[in-house]
Amino acid sequence: MRKLDETQKRYQRIRAKHQEKRRSAKWKGRKKRQRFIVETKKIKKRKQAKKKSIPLSSPTNFSLIQNTDEVLGYFELAKKHLNNDENVTLDISDVENLSPESVTLMVASINNEQFIKNGIVTGNAPSKSKLNKLFTESGFYEHVSANRKFKKDANGLLHKETHQKVEPNVAKLALLRGSKHVFATKKVDLGIMYEILIECMSNTNSHADLKREGTYYWWLYVYNDPETNITIYTFLDLGIGIFKSATVQGFINKTRKSLGMYPHINIVDDLLAGNIKSRVKKDGDIRGKGIPQIVANAKSDYFRSFYIIANDIKINLKTGERQQLQHSLNGTMLYWELEAK
């Protein structure tokens, strides 16, 4: 018999210990509970699938930027049904206007466990050929269960964070896709937009509790309008949202002079100016610098428009206008349009 070396002996000891553990009542009991949980979920899913789906017709102007409150109200209603263990059908067949940021919100919501809960979502596509093309070629069907797949627009980009918070290569690709469409062969320094994309990625979870970092995914959609030289960028995370973060709530509790409700719109200026500081990490870096930097970069002439929608606040960074919304986005969205000067 061949003599075993120390490495092989160590492996044999570890393997023997593992096999002994698998024969224990504790191990078998845990495995039995796991199988029970899996089977229970399967049974519950089959029962859920037998329930009728509630049809929800979307607003005809299905643009989150143009028709913010009505679109948010639509998703709020869908979430209410889903969280009540009901199934819904998101019917967008009759929309007269469909915008890229609404497509982003839809695909992100369908992939969000807090939105879906135990419900099942089905849906359709716009009837109008132009809007149908935008929807089906966006890459939407690559992120949902569907009976068929559609050809994706090779010049666009719909990306979900895969395994890390900041993805420089994705930022560069997004930058190139837009730059090629808007400026063609003209060389333009878009370093400020790269900064914006990196800030968006790095700040995805920074407005939430430190313990919840890495919990949320971000989505990035780059849409090149085929009829113009404009590229639309949508960055979305369905986390806690800026105005419900522990940092902002702490600022409100510290600065307000009276008890009771304190509208988020009252602290927009402080947020944009960088007066609301996030906690300091052990390495001394201050979190939350991204918003003032984004505000400064948004003033560039390269951006035709620039918006932030967070919780119940909508801010136009180009004009400084802000709006208190009736319905709330559970997260933060940044939207901007890139065009040649």
Stockholm file with secondary structure:
# STOCKHOLM 1.0

chainA/1-341         MRKLDETQKRYQRIRAKHQEKRRSAKWKGRKKRQRFIVETKKIKKRKQAKKKSIPLSSPTNFSLIQNTDEVLGYFELAKKHLNNDENVTLDISDVENLSPESVTLMVASINNEQFIKNGIVTGNAPSKSKLNKLFTESGFYEHVSANRKFKKDANGLLHKETHQKVEPNVAKLALLRGSKHVFATKKVDLGIMYEILIECMSNTNSHADLKREGTYYWWLYVYNDPETNITIYTFLDLGIGIFKSATVQGFINKTRKSLGMYPHINIVDDLLAGNIKSRVKKDGDIRGKGIPQIVANAKSDYFRSFYIIANDIKINLKTGERQQLQHSLNGTMLYWELEAK
#=GR chainA/1-341 SS CCCCCHHHHHHHHHHHHHHHHHTSHHHHHHHHHHHHHHHHHHHHHHHHHHSCEEEEECCSEECTTTSHHHHHHHHHHHHHHHTTTCEEEEECTTCSEECHHHHHHHHHHHTCHHHHTTCCEEECCCSSHHHHHHHHTTTGGGSSCCSSCCCCCTTCEEEECCSCSCCHHHHHHHHHHHHHHHHTTCCCCCHHHHHHHHHHHHTTTTTSCGGGTTSCCEEEEEEECTTSSCEEEEEEECSSCGGGSHHHHHHHHHHCSSSSCCCGGGGHHHHHHTCSCCCBCTTCCBSCCHHHHHHHHHTSTTEEEEEEEEEEEEEETTTCCEEEEEEEEEEEEEEEEECCC
#=GC SS_cons         CCCCCHHHHHHHHHHHHHHHHHTSHHHHHHHHHHHHHHHHHHHHHHHHHHSCEEEEECCSEECTTTSHHHHHHHHHHHHHHHTTTCEEEEECTTCSEECHHHHHHHHHHHTCHHHHTTCCEEECCCSSHHHHHHHHTTTGGGSSCCSSCCCCCTTCEEEECCSCSCCHHHHHHHHHHHHHHHHTTCCCCCHHHHHHHHHHHHTTTTTSCGGGTTSCCEEEEEEECTTSSCEEEEEEECSSCGGGSHHHHHHHHHHCSSSSCCCGGGGHHHHHHTCSCCCBCTTCCBSCCHHHHHHHHHTSTTEEEEEEEEEEEEEETTTCCEEEEEEEEEEEEEEEEECCC
//
